[in-house]
C-alpha cells in the first residue's frame, strides 16, 4: 500500500451529507435539556438586544422633544437593566456551552480512540502518526464546536433575524423593505462562496495535517537527525511546510 507522507495532501474520500450531521447530533442528545435551556437564554438575550435600540428611538423621538425627563430616566433605567441582564445571560450561556462542548469532546475522543484500537496495521502503516493525531485532536475540536456552539448559534441567529424583521415592519414597513432589498443578493453571494470556502478549508486542513505530521516525525526521529547532522536540512523542510500551511490559511 502506498504510504501517505508529510508532503502529500490527503484527499477527502467521502463528501459531507446530512447523514453525517445526524450521527453527530447523537453526541448532543444526552445534553438536550441543557441545550434547550441555553437556547431559551439566547432567545431571551436576543429579545433584550432588540429592546435597547427601541428605547433609544423612543427617547430621541418622544421623551427628549417633549422634555419628559421622568420617562427618559425610566427608559434609561430599563436600558441599564437590560444591559446587566444581557451580561448575566451571556455568562451563564458561555459556562453551560463550554461544559457541553468539553463533554462532547470527551465522548468523541473516547469513540475515536476506541475505533483506532480496532483498525488494521495497514491504516497506521499507510500514513504518518502526526496526521492521525490531527484527527484525534484538531478535527474533534472542530466537530465539537460545530455540534455545540454552531447549532445553537444558528437557531438563535435565525430567531434574531425574524424578530428584527418583524419589528422593522411594525415600525416602518417602507424603510424595512428598502433595508431588505440587498438580502437576495447577499444570499446569492453566500451560496456562491460556500463551495469555494469549503474547498479552501479542506486545503488548509491538509496543509495543517502535513505540518503536524512533519513535526511529529521530526521529534520522533530527533536522534537520527542529530546522528546524520541533518538539522539545517530539516529546518529548511519545516519552514517550507509551515509556509504552505500559512499560505493556505491566508
C-alpha positions in Angstrom: 0.0 0.0 0.0 1.3 3.5 -0.9 2.3 5.5 2.1 1.0 9.0 2.6 3.9 11.2 3.6 4.1 14.7 5.2 4.4 16.3 1.8 1.4 14.5 0.3 -2.1 16.1 0.7 -4.8 13.8 1.8 -7.9 13.7 -0.3 -11.4 13.8 1.1 -12.8 10.3 0.4 -16.5 11.0 1.2 -18.4 14.1 0.6 -20.4 15.6 3.6 -24.0 14.8 3.8 -26.8 15.2 6.3 -26.4 11.6 7.4 -23.0 12.7 9.0 -24.8 15.5 10.8 -27.4 13.1 12.1 -24.6 10.9 13.5 -23.0 14.0 15.2 -26.3 15.1 16.8 -26.4 11.9 18.9 -23.5 13.3 20.9 -25.7 16.3 21.7 -28.7 14.1 22.8 -27.5 13.5 26.4 -27.3 17.2 26.9 -30.7 18.2 25.3 -32.1 19.7 28.5 -29.1 22.0 29.0 -29.1 22.8 25.3 -32.8 23.7 25.4 -32.1 25.9 28.5 -29.2 27.6 26.7 -31.4 28.2 23.6 -34.1 29.8 25.8 -31.4 32.1 27.4 -30.1 33.1 24.0 -33.6 33.8 22.6 -34.2 35.9 25.7 -30.9 37.7 25.2 -31.9 38.4 21.6 -35.2 40.0 22.7 -33.3 42.1 25.2 -30.8 43.2 22.5 -33.7 44.4 20.3 -35.2 46.4 23.2 -32.2 48.7 23.6 -32.4 50.3 20.1 -36.1 50.8 20.5 -35.7 52.6 23.8 -33.1 54.9 22.2 -35.5 55.6 19.4 -38.3 56.4 21.9 -36.0 58.7 23.8 -34.9 60.7 20.8 -38.3 60.8 19.1 -40.6 61.3 22.1 -39.0 61.8 25.5 -36.4 64.5 24.7 -38.6 66.6 22.4 -41.4 66.6 25.0 -39.0 67.2 27.9 -40.3 64.1 29.6 -37.4 63.7 31.9 -39.1 61.2 34.2 -39.9 58.9 31.2 -36.3 59.4 30.0 -34.8 58.3 33.3 -37.2 55.3 33.4 -36.2 54.3 29.9 -32.5 54.7 30.9 -33.1 52.5 33.9 -34.8 49.9 31.8 -31.9 50.0 29.3 -29.4 49.6 32.1 -31.3 46.7 33.5 -31.4 45.1 30.0 -27.6 45.5 29.7 -27.0 43.9 33.1 -29.4 41.0 32.2 -27.6 40.5 28.9 -24.2 40.2 30.6 -25.6 37.7 33.2 -27.3 35.6 30.5 -24.1 35.7 28.4 -22.1 34.4 31.3 -24.5 31.6 32.0 -24.6 30.6 28.3 -20.8 30.6 28.0 -20.4 28.4 31.1 -23.1 25.9 30.0 -22.0 25.7 26.4 -18.3 25.3 27.4 -19.3 22.4 29.7 -21.4 20.8 27.0 -18.6 21.3 24.4 -16.0 19.6 26.7 -18.3 16.7 27.4 -18.8 16.2 23.7 -15.0 16.4 23.2 -14.6 13.7 25.8 -17.2 11.4 24.1 -15.8 12.0 20.6 -12.2 11.3 21.6 -13.2 8.2 23.5 -15.0 6.8 20.5 -12.2 7.8 18.1 -9.6 6.3 20.4 -11.6 3.0 20.7 -12.0 2.9 16.9 -8.3 3.4 16.4 -7.7 0.2 18.5 -9.8 -1.8 16.1 -8.2 -0.5 12.8 -5.8 -2.9 10.9 -2.0 -2.4 10.8 -2.3 -1.1 7.2 -4.0 2.0 8.4 -1.1 3.0 10.6 1.5 1.9 8.0 -0.1 4.0 5.2 0.0 7.4 6.9 2.2 9.4 9.3 1.3 9.3 13.0 1.1 13.1 13.1 -1.8 13.0 10.6 -3.6 10.5 12.9 -3.1 12.8 15.9 -4.6 15.7 13.9 -7.8 13.7 13.5 -8.0 12.9 17.3 -7.2 16.5 18.4 -7.9 19.3 15.8 -10.7 17.7 13.9 -12.5 16.6 17.1 -12.3 20.1 18.5 -13.8 21.5 15.2 -16.7 18.9 15.2 -17.4 19.6 18.9 -17.6 23.4 18.2 -20.0 22.7 15.3 -22.3 20.4 17.3 -22.4 22.6 20.4 -22.0 26.3 19.5 -22.7 26.1 15.8 -26.1 24.6 16.0 -27.3 26.8 18.9 -26.0 29.9 17.3 -27.8 29.0 14.1 -31.1 28.7 15.9 -30.7 32.0 17.8 -29.4 34.0 14.8 -32.4 32.9 12.8 -34.6 34.0 15.7 -32.9 37.4 16.0 -33.3 37.9 12.2 -37.0 37.1 12.3 -37.7 39.3 15.4 -35.7 42.2 14.0 -37.5 42.0 10.6 -40.9 41.9 12.4 -40.1 44.9 14.5 -38.8 46.8 11.4 -42.0 46.2 9.5 -44.1 47.2 12.5 -42.2 50.5 13.0 -41.9 51.4 9.3 -42.6 48.9 6.6 -41.4 51.1 3.7 -38.0 51.6 5.3 -37.9 47.9 6.2 -38.4 46.9 2.6 -35.7 49.3 1.5 -33.3 47.7 4.0 -34.1 44.2 2.8 -33.5 44.9 -0.9 -29.9 43.7 -0.7 -30.9 40.5 1.1 -31.4 38.3 -2.0 -28.0 39.5 -3.4 -26.4 38.6 -0.1 -28.0 35.1 -0.1 -26.7 34.5 -3.7 -23.2 35.7 -2.8 -23.1 33.5 0.3 -24.2 30.3 -1.6 -21.8 31.0 -4.4 -18.9 31.4 -1.9 -19.9 28.3 0.1 -18.3 25.7 -2.2 -15.1 27.8 -2.6 -14.9 28.3 1.2 -15.3 24.5 1.7 -12.5 23.7 -0.7 -10.2 26.4 0.8 -10.8 25.0 4.3 -10.1 21.4 3.1 -6.9 22.7 1.5 -5.9 24.4 4.8 -6.7 21.2 6.8 -4.5 19.2 4.5 -1.6 21.6 4.9 -2.1 21.8 8.6 -2.1 18.0 8.7 1.2 17.9 6.8 2.8 20.3 9.2 1.7 18.3 12.2 2.9 15.1 10.6 6.4 16.5 9.9 6.7 17.9 13.4 5.8 14.5 14.9 8.2 12.7 12.6 10.9 15.2 13.4 10.5 14.8 17.2 10.3 11.0 17.0 13.4 10.9 14.8 15.5 13.5 16.5 18.3 11.0 17.4 18.6 10.1 13.7 18.6 13.8 12.7 21.5 14.6 15.1 23.4 11.4 14.2 23.4 12.4 10.5 23.8 16.2 11.1 20.5 17.0 9.2 19.4 19.9 11.5 19.8 22.6 8.8 18.1 20.4 6.1 15.2 19.5 8.4 14.8 23.2 9.4 14.5 24.1 5.7 11.9 21.4 5.1 9.9 22.6 8.2 9.9 26.2 7.0 8.6 25.1 3.6 5.8 23.0 5.2 5.0 25.9 7.6 4.8 28.4 4.7 2.4 26.2 2.8 0.2 26.0 5.9 0.3 29.8 6.3 -0.4 30.4 2.7 -3.4 28.1 2.7 -4.8 29.9 5.8 -4.3 33.3 4.2 
